[in-house]
Amino acid sequence: MTSQGETEEFEPPYLYPDYKSTVLRAPSRPLVRLPEEWFHNARGPAFGRIPVRSEDADLTQQHQGEPLGERITVSGRVLDSDGAPVRNTLVEVWQANAAGRYVDPVDDHPAPLDPNFTGAGRCLTNSEGRYRFVTVKPGAYPWRNHLNAWRPAHIHFSVFGPDLGSRLVTQMYFPGDPLITSDPILQSIADSRGIDLLVAAFDWESTTPNWALGYRWDIVVRGRNATPRGL
């Protein structure tokens, strides 16, 4: 059984000087812990007035043409601390395109935008807690954290979980990426087992012949084996 101390080692610290943005935004005073009942007894979560459609989970079919890049599927299960499925919960993703560029005015590095790729999607988990997205593999991109800094390919995830207190915002990475070992965001996790929880597995079972490679990534919203949050 994993101890509480080991669990904390899976989480990145709020302040990690090698990741320079944390120096500016990390709390300088002790955190205020709200009562548990404020979260776990709250009704919700609520997903807003716009219904989630099945086509929202296919990021390659949101425009008139198909985006450029390596088509992939990403699927898995959302689980609670006991390994039970989290049903009918909202999973959202956002990512860079195949060239490593976001549709965001702040992202101004010289990589091409793709007119057929916005890079955002969402779905609801089914009765077994399963989710599935169709997208293209995002590219690595440079960032200004340090000299010759590159972020490994990743997909951002937001998972609401069974209640408002269990919402998780994190990032999924790809196996075998050589940039993982030099990324300060990932390396801020002291225990390598925590990093492993953020790396998807290549999955032959979900790979579709002549169409798309498959990756599998399960998400645990809380508990001793919880998926680490993203900084």
mmCIF file of the C-alpha atoms, coordinates in Angstrom:
data_MODEL
# 
_entry.id   MODEL 
# 
loop_
_atom_site.group_PDB 
_atom_site.id 
_atom_site.type_symbol 
_atom_site.label_atom_id 
_atom_site.label_alt_id 
_atom_site.label_comp_id 
_atom_site.label_asym_id 
_atom_site.label_entity_id 
_atom_site.label_seq_id 
_atom_site.pdbx_PDB_ins_code 
_atom_site.Cartn_x 
_atom_site.Cartn_y 
_atom_site.Cartn_z 
_atom_site.occupancy 
_atom_site.B_iso_or_equiv 
_atom_site.pdbx_formal_charge 
_atom_site.auth_seq_id 
_atom_site.auth_comp_id 
_atom_site.auth_asym_id 
_atom_site.auth_atom_id 
_atom_site.pdbx_PDB_model_num 
ATOM 1   C CA . MET A 1 1   ? 0.000   0.000  0.000   1.00 0.00 ? 1   MET A CA 1 
ATOM 2   C CA . THR A 1 2   ? 1.242   3.487  -0.820  1.00 0.00 ? 2   THR A CA 1 
ATOM 3   C CA . SER A 1 3   ? 1.728   5.797  2.126   1.00 0.00 ? 3   SER A CA 1 
ATOM 4   C CA . GLN A 1 4   ? 0.467   9.390  2.253   1.00 0.00 ? 4   GLN A CA 1 
ATOM 5   C CA . GLY A 1 5   ? 4.041   10.626 1.980   1.00 0.00 ? 5   GLY A CA 1 
ATOM 6   C CA . GLU A 1 6   ? 4.552   8.659  -1.231  1.00 0.00 ? 6   GLU A CA 1 
ATOM 7   C CA . THR A 1 7   ? 1.308   10.077 -2.611  1.00 0.00 ? 7   THR A CA 1 
ATOM 8   C CA . GLU A 1 8   ? 2.550   13.625 -2.060  1.00 0.00 ? 8   GLU A CA 1 
ATOM 9   C CA . GLU A 1 9   ? 5.728   12.821 -3.976  1.00 0.00 ? 9   GLU A CA 1 
ATOM 10  C CA . PHE A 1 10  ? 3.578   12.256 -7.087  1.00 0.00 ? 10  PHE A CA 1 
ATOM 11  C CA . GLU A 1 11  ? 2.371   15.870 -7.045  1.00 0.00 ? 11  GLU A CA 1 
ATOM 12  C CA . PRO A 1 12  ? 4.469   18.722 -8.478  1.00 0.00 ? 12  PRO A CA 1 
ATOM 13  C CA . PRO A 1 13  ? 5.199   21.518 -5.983  1.00 0.00 ? 13  PRO A CA 1 
ATOM 14  C CA . TYR A 1 14  ? 3.567   24.917 -6.401  1.00 0.00 ? 14  TYR A CA 1 
ATOM 15  C CA . LEU A 1 15  ? 7.045   26.474 -6.459  1.00 0.00 ? 15  LEU A CA 1 
ATOM 16  C CA . TYR A 1 16  ? 9.712   24.909 -8.673  1.00 0.00 ? 16  TYR A CA 1 
ATOM 17  C CA . PRO A 1 17  ? 12.327  27.509 -9.722  1.00 0.00 ? 17  PRO A CA 1 
ATOM 18  C CA . ASP A 1 18  ? 13.451  25.538 -12.792 1.00 0.00 ? 18  ASP A CA 1 
ATOM 19  C CA . TYR A 1 19  ? 9.932   26.154 -14.119 1.00 0.00 ? 19  TYR A CA 1 
ATOM 20  C CA . LYS A 1 20  ? 10.180  29.949 -14.023 1.00 0.00 ? 20  LYS A CA 1 
ATOM 21  C CA . SER A 1 21  ? 6.469   30.758 -14.147 1.00 0.00 ? 21  SER A CA 1 
ATOM 22  C CA . THR A 1 22  ? 5.968   29.140 -10.740 1.00 0.00 ? 22  THR A CA 1 
ATOM 23  C CA . VAL A 1 23  ? 8.203   31.783 -9.145  1.00 0.00 ? 23  VAL A CA 1 
ATOM 24  C CA . LEU A 1 24  ? 5.667   34.415 -10.194 1.00 0.00 ? 24  LEU A CA 1 
ATOM 25  C CA . ARG A 1 25  ? 2.453   32.562 -9.376  1.00 0.00 ? 25  ARG A CA 1 
ATOM 26  C CA . ALA A 1 26  ? 3.190   30.170 -6.505  1.00 0.00 ? 26  ALA A CA 1 
ATOM 27  C CA . PRO A 1 27  ? 1.411   31.031 -3.215  1.00 0.00 ? 27  PRO A CA 1 
ATOM 28  C CA . SER A 1 28  ? 3.648   32.892 -0.763  1.00 0.00 ? 28  SER A CA 1 
ATOM 29  C CA . ARG A 1 29  ? 1.416   32.185 2.239   1.00 0.00 ? 29  ARG A CA 1 
ATOM 30  C CA . PRO A 1 30  ? 0.030   28.923 3.661   1.00 0.00 ? 30  PRO A CA 1 
ATOM 31  C CA . LEU A 1 31  ? -2.919  27.556 1.705   1.00 0.00 ? 31  LEU A CA 1 
ATOM 32  C CA . VAL A 1 32  ? -6.387  27.800 3.199   1.00 0.00 ? 32  VAL A CA 1 
ATOM 33  C CA . ARG A 1 33  ? -7.991  24.364 3.420   1.00 0.00 ? 33  ARG A CA 1 
ATOM 34  C CA . LEU A 1 34  ? -11.738 24.488 2.876   1.00 0.00 ? 34  LEU A CA 1 
ATOM 35  C CA . PRO A 1 35  ? -14.038 22.030 4.668   1.00 0.00 ? 35  PRO A CA 1 
ATOM 36  C CA . GLU A 1 36  ? -14.459 18.738 2.800   1.00 0.00 ? 36  GLU A CA 1 
ATOM 37  C CA . GLU A 1 37  ? -18.249 19.008 2.931   1.00 0.00 ? 37  GLU A CA 1 
ATOM 38  C CA . TRP A 1 38  ? -18.091 22.131 0.797   1.00 0.00 ? 38  TRP A CA 1 
ATOM 39  C CA . PHE A 1 39  ? -16.983 19.951 -2.095  1.00 0.00 ? 39  PHE A CA 1 
ATOM 40  C CA . HIS A 1 40  ? -18.149 16.392 -1.660  1.00 0.00 ? 40  HIS A CA 1 
ATOM 41  C CA . ASN A 1 41  ? -21.682 17.276 -0.580  1.00 0.00 ? 41  ASN A CA 1 
ATOM 42  C CA . ALA A 1 42  ? -22.142 19.858 -3.302  1.00 0.00 ? 42  ALA A CA 1 
ATOM 43  C CA . ARG A 1 43  ? -24.560 18.988 -6.074  1.00 0.00 ? 43  ARG A CA 1 
ATOM 44  C CA . GLY A 1 44  ? -22.948 18.946 -9.467  1.00 0.00 ? 44  GLY A CA 1 
ATOM 45  C CA . PRO A 1 45  ? -20.861 19.403 -11.386 1.00 0.00 ? 45  PRO A CA 1 
ATOM 46  C CA . ALA A 1 46  ? -22.883 21.404 -13.881 1.00 0.00 ? 46  ALA A CA 1 
ATOM 47  C CA . PHE A 1 47  ? -21.701 21.504 -17.474 1.00 0.00 ? 47  PHE A CA 1 
ATOM 48  C CA . GLY A 1 48  ? -23.498 24.620 -18.677 1.00 0.00 ? 48  GLY A CA 1 
ATOM 49  C CA . ARG A 1 49  ? -26.379 25.094 -21.074 1.00 0.00 ? 49  ARG A CA 1 
ATOM 50  C CA . ILE A 1 50  ? -24.684 23.861 -24.255 1.00 0.00 ? 50  ILE A CA 1 
ATOM 51  C CA . PRO A 1 51  ? -25.136 20.078 -24.528 1.00 0.00 ? 51  PRO A CA 1 
ATOM 52  C CA . VAL A 1 52  ? -22.145 17.836 -25.160 1.00 0.00 ? 52  VAL A CA 1 
ATOM 53  C CA . ARG A 1 53  ? -22.451 16.288 -28.619 1.00 0.00 ? 53  ARG A CA 1 
ATOM 54  C CA . SER A 1 54  ? -20.846 13.068 -29.823 1.00 0.00 ? 54  SER A CA 1 
ATOM 55  C CA . GLU A 1 55  ? -19.034 14.954 -32.602 1.00 0.00 ? 55  GLU A CA 1 
ATOM 56  C CA . ASP A 1 56  ? -17.288 17.174 -30.012 1.00 0.00 ? 56  ASP A CA 1 
ATOM 57  C CA . ALA A 1 57  ? -14.897 14.288 -29.316 1.00 0.00 ? 57  ALA A CA 1 
ATOM 58  C CA . ASP A 1 58  ? -13.531 14.185 -32.877 1.00 0.00 ? 58  ASP A CA 1 
ATOM 59  C CA . LEU A 1 59  ? -11.074 17.060 -33.292 1.00 0.00 ? 59  LEU A CA 1 
ATOM 60  C CA . THR A 1 60  ? -10.421 16.081 -36.920 1.00 0.00 ? 60  THR A CA 1 
ATOM 61  C CA . GLN A 1 61  ? -13.999 16.708 -38.100 1.00 0.00 ? 61  GLN A CA 1 
ATOM 62  C CA . GLN A 1 62  ? -14.677 20.226 -36.795 1.00 0.00 ? 62  GLN A CA 1 
ATOM 63  C CA . HIS A 1 63  ? -13.901 22.062 -40.053 1.00 0.00 ? 63  HIS A CA 1 
ATOM 64  C CA . GLN A 1 64  ? -14.516 21.656 -43.772 1.00 0.00 ? 64  GLN A CA 1 
ATOM 65  C CA . GLY A 1 65  ? -11.236 19.818 -44.330 1.00 0.00 ? 65  GLY A CA 1 
ATOM 66  C CA . GLU A 1 66  ? -9.164  17.395 -42.278 1.00 0.00 ? 66  GLU A CA 1 
ATOM 67  C CA . PRO A 1 67  ? -6.167  18.665 -40.317 1.00 0.00 ? 67  PRO A CA 1 
ATOM 68  C CA . LEU A 1 68  ? -2.593  17.816 -41.212 1.00 0.00 ? 68  LEU A CA 1 
ATOM 69  C CA . GLY A 1 69  ? -0.645  15.409 -39.037 1.00 0.00 ? 69  GLY A CA 1 
ATOM 70  C CA . GLU A 1 70  ? -0.623  11.896 -37.648 1.00 0.00 ? 70  GLU A CA 1 
ATOM 71  C CA . ARG A 1 71  ? -4.178  10.855 -36.794 1.00 0.00 ? 71  ARG A CA 1 
ATOM 72  C CA . ILE A 1 72  ? -4.501  9.188  -33.379 1.00 0.00 ? 72  ILE A CA 1 
ATOM 73  C CA . THR A 1 73  ? -7.144  8.074  -30.913 1.00 0.00 ? 73  THR A CA 1 
ATOM 74  C CA . VAL A 1 74  ? -6.778  8.609  -27.171 1.00 0.00 ? 74  VAL A CA 1 
ATOM 75  C CA . SER A 1 75  ? -9.042  6.567  -24.929 1.00 0.00 ? 75  SER A CA 1 
ATOM 76  C CA . GLY A 1 76  ? -9.223  5.232  -21.404 1.00 0.00 ? 76  GLY A CA 1 
ATOM 77  C CA . ARG A 1 77  ? -11.245 5.246  -18.213 1.00 0.00 ? 77  ARG A CA 1 
ATOM 78  C CA . VAL A 1 78  ? -11.888 7.839  -15.523 1.00 0.00 ? 78  VAL A CA 1 
ATOM 79  C CA . LEU A 1 79  ? -11.725 6.148  -12.115 1.00 0.00 ? 79  LEU A CA 1 
ATOM 80  C CA . ASP A 1 80  ? -12.173 7.154  -8.482  1.00 0.00 ? 80  ASP A CA 1 
ATOM 81  C CA . SER A 1 81  ? -9.890  6.315  -5.560  1.00 0.00 ? 81  SER A CA 1 
ATOM 82  C CA . ASP A 1 82  ? -11.433 2.821  -5.240  1.00 0.00 ? 82  ASP A CA 1 
ATOM 83  C CA . GLY A 1 83  ? -10.995 2.000  -8.931  1.00 0.00 ? 83  GLY A CA 1 
ATOM 84  C CA . ALA A 1 84  ? -14.702 2.409  -9.629  1.00 0.00 ? 84  ALA A CA 1 
ATOM 85  C CA . PRO A 1 85  ? -15.725 4.123  -12.890 1.00 0.00 ? 85  PRO A CA 1 
ATOM 86  C CA . VAL A 1 86  ? -16.707 7.790  -12.804 1.00 0.00 ? 86  VAL A CA 1 
ATOM 87  C CA . ARG A 1 87  ? -19.769 7.814  -15.041 1.00 0.00 ? 87  ARG A CA 1 
ATOM 88  C CA . ASN A 1 88  ? -21.282 10.618 -17.110 1.00 0.00 ? 88  ASN A CA 1 
ATOM 89  C CA . THR A 1 89  ? -18.565 13.109 -16.224 1.00 0.00 ? 89  THR A CA 1 
ATOM 90  C CA . LEU A 1 90  ? -17.133 15.801 -18.461 1.00 0.00 ? 90  LEU A CA 1 
ATOM 91  C CA . VAL A 1 91  ? -13.679 15.310 -20.012 1.00 0.00 ? 91  VAL A CA 1 
ATOM 92  C CA . GLU A 1 92  ? -12.219 18.251 -21.950 1.00 0.00 ? 92  GLU A CA 1 
ATOM 93  C CA . VAL A 1 93  ? -8.997  18.384 -23.997 1.00 0.00 ? 93  VAL A CA 1 
ATOM 94  C CA . TRP A 1 94  ? -6.974  21.102 -25.695 1.00 0.00 ? 94  TRP A CA 1 
ATOM 95  C CA . GLN A 1 95  ? -3.685  20.865 -27.543 1.00 0.00 ? 95  GLN A CA 1 
ATOM 96  C CA . ALA A 1 96  ? -1.260  22.271 -30.113 1.00 0.00 ? 96  ALA A CA 1 
ATOM 97  C CA . ASN A 1 97  ? -1.515  21.223 -33.741 1.00 0.00 ? 97  ASN A CA 1 
ATOM 98  C CA . ALA A 1 98  ? 0.880   18.844 -35.489 1.00 0.00 ? 98  ALA A CA 1 
ATOM 99  C CA . ALA A 1 99  ? 3.387   21.676 -35.941 1.00 0.00 ? 99  ALA A CA 1 
ATOM 100 C CA . GLY A 1 100 ? 3.347   22.547 -32.248 1.00 0.00 ? 100 GLY A CA 1 
ATOM 101 C CA . ARG A 1 101 ? 1.210   25.705 -32.521 1.00 0.00 ? 101 ARG A CA 1 
ATOM 102 C CA . TYR A 1 102 ? -1.863  26.672 -30.484 1.00 0.00 ? 102 TYR A CA 1 
ATOM 103 C CA . VAL A 1 103 ? -4.788  28.694 -31.811 1.00 0.00 ? 103 VAL A CA 1 
ATOM 104 C CA . ASP A 1 104 ? -4.016  31.471 -29.347 1.00 0.00 ? 104 ASP A CA 1 
ATOM 105 C CA . PRO A 1 105 ? -2.764  35.031 -29.996 1.00 0.00 ? 105 PRO A CA 1 
ATOM 106 C CA . VAL A 1 106 ? -0.178  34.549 -27.249 1.00 0.00 ? 106 VAL A CA 1 
ATOM 107 C CA . ASP A 1 107 ? 1.404   31.700 -29.218 1.00 0.00 ? 107 ASP A CA 1 
ATOM 108 C CA . ASP A 1 108 ? 3.465   33.548 -31.796 1.00 0.00 ? 108 ASP A CA 1 
ATOM 109 C CA . HIS A 1 109 ? 6.357   31.187 -32.502 1.00 0.00 ? 109 HIS A CA 1 
ATOM 110 C CA . PRO A 1 110 ? 7.062   30.615 -36.229 1.00 0.00 ? 110 PRO A CA 1 
ATOM 111 C CA . ALA A 1 111 ? 5.164   27.383 -36.816 1.00 0.00 ? 111 ALA A CA 1 
ATOM 112 C CA . PRO A 1 112 ? 2.163   27.222 -39.160 1.00 0.00 ? 112 PRO A CA 1 
ATOM 113 C CA . LEU A 1 113 ? -1.434  27.358 -38.007 1.00 0.00 ? 113 LEU A CA 1 
ATOM 114 C CA . ASP A 1 114 ? -3.765  24.729 -39.447 1.00 0.00 ? 114 ASP A CA 1 
ATOM 115 C CA . PRO A 1 115 ? -7.076  26.193 -40.701 1.00 0.00 ? 115 PRO A CA 1 
ATOM 116 C CA . ASN A 1 116 ? -8.708  22.793 -40.172 1.00 0.00 ? 116 ASN A CA 1 
ATOM 117 C CA . PHE A 1 117 ? -7.626  22.302 -36.566 1.00 0.00 ? 117 PHE A CA 1 
ATOM 118 C CA . THR A 1 118 ? -8.789  24.243 -33.522 1.00 0.00 ? 118 THR A CA 1 
ATOM 119 C CA . GLY A 1 119 ? -7.361  21.809 -30.977 1.00 0.00 ? 119 GLY A CA 1 
ATOM 120 C CA . ALA A 1 120 ? -10.196 21.511 -28.447 1.00 0.00 ? 120 ALA A CA 1 
ATOM 121 C CA . GLY A 1 121 ? -12.754 18.800 -27.719 1.00 0.00 ? 121 GLY A CA 1 
ATOM 122 C CA . ARG A 1 122 ? -14.917 17.272 -25.021 1.00 0.00 ? 122 ARG A CA 1 
ATOM 123 C CA . CYS A 1 123 ? -16.992 14.227 -24.208 1.00 0.00 ? 123 CYS A CA 1 
ATOM 124 C CA . LEU A 1 124 ? -18.900 12.547 -21.394 1.00 0.00 ? 124 LEU A CA 1 
ATOM 125 C CA . THR A 1 125 ? -17.741 9.238  -19.960 1.00 0.00 ? 125 THR A CA 1 
ATOM 126 C CA . ASN A 1 126 ? -20.036 6.246  -20.474 1.00 0.00 ? 126 ASN A CA 1 
ATOM 127 C CA . SER A 1 127 ? -21.438 3.815  -17.903 1.00 0.00 ? 127 SER A CA 1 
ATOM 128 C CA . GLU A 1 128 ? -17.991 2.188  -17.535 1.00 0.00 ? 128 GLU A CA 1 
ATOM 129 C CA . GLY A 1 129 ? -16.206 5.519  -17.117 1.00 0.00 ? 129 GLY A CA 1 
ATOM 130 C CA . ARG A 1 130 ? -14.736 5.323  -20.623 1.00 0.00 ? 130 ARG A CA 1 
ATOM 131 C CA . TYR A 1 131 ? -13.850 8.272  -22.838 1.00 0.00 ? 131 TYR A CA 1 
ATOM 132 C CA . ARG A 1 132 ? -12.445 8.466  -26.387 1.00 0.00 ? 132 ARG A CA 1 
ATOM 133 C CA . PHE A 1 133 ? -11.062 11.252 -28.575 1.00 0.00 ? 133 PHE A CA 1 
ATOM 134 C CA . VAL A 1 134 ? -9.967  11.340 -32.206 1.00 0.00 ? 134 VAL A CA 1 
ATOM 135 C CA . THR A 1 135 ? -7.282  13.933 -32.924 1.00 0.00 ? 135 THR A CA 1 
ATOM 136 C CA . VAL A 1 136 ? -3.814  14.426 -34.421 1.00 0.00 ? 136 VAL A CA 1 
ATOM 137 C CA . LYS A 1 137 ? -0.608  13.964 -32.481 1.00 0.00 ? 137 LYS A CA 1 
ATOM 138 C CA . PRO A 1 138 ? 0.539   17.383 -31.240 1.00 0.00 ? 138 PRO A CA 1 
ATOM 139 C CA . GLY A 1 139 ? 4.004   18.627 -32.083 1.00 0.00 ? 139 GLY A CA 1 
ATOM 140 C CA . ALA A 1 140 ? 6.704   19.723 -29.658 1.00 0.00 ? 140 ALA A CA 1 
ATOM 141 C CA . TYR A 1 141 ? 7.176   23.474 -29.352 1.00 0.00 ? 141 TYR A CA 1 
ATOM 142 C CA . PRO A 1 142 ? 9.749   25.927 -27.997 1.00 0.00 ? 142 PRO A CA 1 
ATOM 143 C CA . TRP A 1 143 ? 9.083   27.987 -24.876 1.00 0.00 ? 143 TRP A CA 1 
ATOM 144 C CA . ARG A 1 144 ? 11.004  30.739 -23.144 1.00 0.00 ? 144 ARG A CA 1 
ATOM 145 C CA . ASN A 1 145 ? 11.691  29.012 -19.847 1.00 0.00 ? 145 ASN A CA 1 
ATOM 146 C CA . HIS A 1 146 ? 15.436  28.531 -20.477 1.00 0.00 ? 146 HIS A CA 1 
ATOM 147 C CA . LEU A 1 147 ? 17.946  28.313 -23.328 1.00 0.00 ? 147 LEU A CA 1 
ATOM 148 C CA . ASN A 1 148 ? 16.791  25.944 -26.097 1.00 0.00 ? 148 ASN A CA 1 
ATOM 149 C CA . ALA A 1 149 ? 13.731  24.862 -24.105 1.00 0.00 ? 149 ALA A CA 1 
ATOM 150 C CA . TRP A 1 150 ? 11.209  22.570 -25.843 1.00 0.00 ? 150 TRP A CA 1 
ATOM 151 C CA . ARG A 1 151 ? 8.036   21.116 -24.411 1.00 0.00 ? 151 ARG A CA 1 
ATOM 152 C CA . PRO A 1 152 ? 7.382   17.447 -25.171 1.00 0.00 ? 152 PRO A CA 1 
ATOM 153 C CA . ALA A 1 153 ? 4.240   16.604 -27.130 1.00 0.00 ? 153 ALA A CA 1 
ATOM 154 C CA . HIS A 1 154 ? 1.258   16.634 -24.772 1.00 0.00 ? 154 HIS A CA 1 
ATOM 155 C CA . ILE A 1 155 ? -2.510  16.991 -24.526 1.00 0.00 ? 155 ILE A CA 1 
ATOM 156 C CA . HIS A 1 156 ? -4.137  19.037 -21.765 1.00 0.00 ? 156 HIS A CA 1 
ATOM 157 C CA . PHE A 1 157 ? -7.003  17.362 -19.900 1.00 0.00 ? 157 PHE A CA 1 
ATOM 158 C CA . SER A 1 158 ? -9.689  18.709 -17.593 1.00 0.00 ? 158 SER A CA 1 
ATOM 159 C CA . VAL A 1 159 ? -11.766 16.085 -15.780 1.00 0.00 ? 159 VAL A CA 1 
ATOM 160 C CA . PHE A 1 160 ? -14.576 17.078 -13.449 1.00 0.00 ? 160 PHE A CA 1 
ATOM 161 C CA . GLY A 1 161 ? -14.892 13.788 -11.570 1.00 0.00 ? 161 GLY A CA 1 
ATOM 162 C CA . PRO A 1 162 ? -17.896 12.899 -9.397  1.00 0.00 ? 162 PRO A CA 1 
ATOM 163 C CA . ASP A 1 163 ? -18.115 16.311 -7.680  1.00 0.00 ? 163 ASP A CA 1 
ATOM 164 C CA . LEU A 1 164 ? -16.673 19.814 -7.815  1.00 0.00 ? 164 LEU A CA 1 
ATOM 165 C CA . GLY A 1 165 ? -13.915 19.043 -5.313  1.00 0.00 ? 165 GLY A CA 1 
ATOM 166 C CA . SER A 1 166 ? -12.426 16.298 -7.456  1.00 0.00 ? 166 SER A CA 1 
ATOM 167 C CA . ARG A 1 167 ? -11.843 18.288 -10.648 1.00 0.00 ? 167 ARG A CA 1 
ATOM 168 C CA . LEU A 1 168 ? -8.424  17.523 -12.140 1.00 0.00 ? 168 LEU A CA 1 
ATOM 169 C CA . VAL A 1 169 ? -6.518  19.613 -14.700 1.00 0.00 ? 169 VAL A CA 1 
ATOM 170 C CA . THR A 1 170 ? -3.436  17.851 -16.008 1.00 0.00 ? 170 THR A CA 1 
ATOM 171 C CA . GLN A 1 171 ? -1.440  16.859 -19.105 1.00 0.00 ? 171 GLN A CA 1 
ATOM 172 C CA . MET A 1 172 ? -0.946  13.576 -20.960 1.00 0.00 ? 172 MET A CA 1 
ATOM 173 C CA . TYR A 1 173 ? 2.375   12.720 -22.628 1.00 0.00 ? 173 TYR A CA 1 
ATOM 174 C CA . PHE A 1 174 ? 3.469   10.168 -25.227 1.00 0.00 ? 174 PHE A CA 1 
ATOM 175 C CA . PRO A 1 175 ? 5.717   7.156  -24.633 1.00 0.00 ? 175 PRO A CA 1 
ATOM 176 C CA . GLY A 1 176 ? 9.319   7.306  -25.791 1.00 0.00 ? 176 GLY A CA 1 
ATOM 177 C CA . ASP A 1 177 ? 9.453   11.091 -26.112 1.00 0.00 ? 177 ASP A CA 1 
ATOM 178 C CA . PRO A 1 178 ? 13.119  12.134 -25.599 1.00 0.00 ? 178 PRO A CA 1 
ATOM 179 C CA . LEU A 1 179 ? 12.051  15.594 -24.363 1.00 0.00 ? 179 LEU A CA 1 
ATOM 180 C CA . ILE A 1 180 ? 10.395  14.194 -21.226 1.00 0.00 ? 180 ILE A CA 1 
ATOM 181 C CA . THR A 1 181 ? 13.670  13.863 -19.317 1.00 0.00 ? 181 THR A CA 1 
ATOM 182 C CA . SER A 1 182 ? 14.570  17.528 -19.886 1.00 0.00 ? 182 SER A CA 1 
ATOM 183 C CA . ASP A 1 183 ? 11.157  19.072 -19.235 1.00 0.00 ? 183 ASP A CA 1 
ATOM 184 C CA . PRO A 1 184 ? 11.123  21.004 -15.920 1.00 0.00 ? 184 PRO A CA 1 
ATOM 185 C CA . ILE A 1 185 ? 7.349   20.712 -15.588 1.00 0.00 ? 185 ILE A CA 1 
ATOM 186 C CA . LEU A 1 186 ? 7.543   16.921 -15.530 1.00 0.00 ? 186 LEU A CA 1 
ATOM 187 C CA . GLN A 1 187 ? 10.829  16.797 -13.642 1.00 0.00 ? 187 GLN A CA 1 
ATOM 188 C CA . SER A 1 188 ? 9.282   18.812 -10.812 1.00 0.00 ? 188 SER A CA 1 
ATOM 189 C CA . ILE A 1 189 ? 7.574   15.546 -9.785  1.00 0.00 ? 189 ILE A CA 1 
ATOM 190 C CA . ALA A 1 190 ? 10.074  14.066 -7.332  1.00 0.00 ? 190 ALA A CA 1 
ATOM 191 C CA . ASP A 1 191 ? 8.967   10.443 -7.732  1.00 0.00 ? 191 ASP A CA 1 
ATOM 192 C CA . SER A 1 192 ? 9.393   8.972  -11.228 1.00 0.00 ? 192 SER A CA 1 
ATOM 193 C CA . ARG A 1 193 ? 6.294   6.835  -10.663 1.00 0.00 ? 193 ARG A CA 1 
ATOM 194 C CA . GLY A 1 194 ? 4.282   10.057 -10.716 1.00 0.00 ? 194 GLY A CA 1 
ATOM 195 C CA . ILE A 1 195 ? 5.748   10.913 -14.114 1.00 0.00 ? 195 ILE A CA 1 
ATOM 196 C CA . ASP A 1 196 ? 4.823   7.440  -15.360 1.00 0.00 ? 196 ASP A CA 1 
ATOM 197 C CA . LEU A 1 197 ? 1.184   8.139  -14.450 1.00 0.00 ? 197 LEU A CA 1 
ATOM 198 C CA . LEU A 1 198 ? 1.162   11.006 -16.970 1.00 0.00 ? 198 LEU A CA 1 
ATOM 199 C CA . VAL A 1 199 ? 2.515   8.987  -19.925 1.00 0.00 ? 199 VAL A CA 1 
ATOM 200 C CA . ALA A 1 200 ? 0.008   7.179  -22.135 1.00 0.00 ? 200 ALA A CA 1 
ATOM 201 C CA . ALA A 1 201 ? 0.595   3.655  -23.423 1.00 0.00 ? 201 ALA A CA 1 
ATOM 202 C CA . PHE A 1 202 ? 0.609   2.787  -27.098 1.00 0.00 ? 202 PHE A CA 1 
ATOM 203 C CA . ASP A 1 203 ? -2.364  0.474  -27.622 1.00 0.00 ? 203 ASP A CA 1 
ATOM 204 C CA . TRP A 1 204 ? -2.651  -2.032 -30.483 1.00 0.00 ? 204 TRP A CA 1 
ATOM 205 C CA . GLU A 1 205 ? -6.204  -2.886 -29.438 1.00 0.00 ? 205 GLU A CA 1 
ATOM 206 C CA . SER A 1 206 ? -7.467  0.629  -30.136 1.00 0.00 ? 206 SER A CA 1 
ATOM 207 C CA . THR A 1 207 ? -5.258  1.149  -33.205 1.00 0.00 ? 207 THR A CA 1 
ATOM 208 C CA . THR A 1 208 ? -7.399  1.160  -36.345 1.00 0.00 ? 208 THR A CA 1 
ATOM 209 C CA . PRO A 1 209 ? -5.804  -0.463 -39.424 1.00 0.00 ? 209 PRO A CA 1 
ATOM 210 C CA . ASN A 1 210 ? -4.980  2.009  -42.204 1.00 0.00 ? 210 ASN A CA 1 
ATOM 211 C CA . TRP A 1 211 ? -6.494  4.881  -40.224 1.00 0.00 ? 211 TRP A CA 1 
ATOM 212 C CA . ALA A 1 212 ? -5.165  5.830  -36.760 1.00 0.00 ? 212 ALA A CA 1 
ATOM 213 C CA . LEU A 1 213 ? -2.718  4.788  -34.029 1.00 0.00 ? 213 LEU A CA 1 
ATOM 214 C CA . GLY A 1 214 ? -4.245  4.259  -30.592 1.00 0.00 ? 214 GLY A CA 1 
ATOM 215 C CA . TYR A 1 215 ? -3.096  5.402  -27.165 1.00 0.00 ? 215 TYR A CA 1 
ATOM 216 C CA . ARG A 1 216 ? -4.578  4.391  -23.819 1.00 0.00 ? 216 ARG A CA 1 
ATOM 217 C CA . TRP A 1 217 ? -4.530  6.591  -20.717 1.00 0.00 ? 217 TRP A CA 1 
ATOM 218 C CA . ASP A 1 218 ? -6.549  6.015  -17.549 1.00 0.00 ? 218 ASP A CA 1 
ATOM 219 C CA . ILE A 1 219 ? -7.225  8.941  -15.214 1.00 0.00 ? 219 ILE A CA 1 
ATOM 220 C CA . VAL A 1 220 ? -7.694  8.598  -11.436 1.00 0.00 ? 220 VAL A CA 1 
ATOM 221 C CA . VAL A 1 221 ? -9.318  11.712 -10.012 1.00 0.00 ? 221 VAL A CA 1 
ATOM 222 C CA . ARG A 1 222 ? -8.251  11.300 -6.364  1.00 0.00 ? 222 ARG A CA 1 
ATOM 223 C CA . GLY A 1 223 ? -6.782  8.912  -3.827  1.00 0.00 ? 223 GLY A CA 1 
ATOM 224 C CA . ARG A 1 224 ? -3.354  7.357  -3.348  1.00 0.00 ? 224 ARG A CA 1 
ATOM 225 C CA . ASN A 1 225 ? -2.984  6.529  -7.052  1.00 0.00 ? 225 ASN A CA 1 
ATOM 226 C CA . ALA A 1 226 ? -4.410  9.819  -8.325  1.00 0.00 ? 226 ALA A CA 1 
ATOM 227 C CA . THR A 1 227 ? -3.155  11.216 -11.608 1.00 0.00 ? 227 THR A CA 1 
ATOM 228 C CA . PRO A 1 228 ? -0.818  14.147 -10.805 1.00 0.00 ? 228 PRO A CA 1 
ATOM 229 C CA . ARG A 1 229 ? -2.144  17.598 -11.566 1.00 0.00 ? 229 ARG A CA 1 
ATOM 230 C CA . GLY A 1 230 ? -0.554  19.777 -14.222 1.00 0.00 ? 230 GLY A CA 1 
ATOM 231 C CA . LEU A 1 231 ? 1.370   22.858 -13.130 1.00 0.00 ? 231 LEU A CA 1 
# 
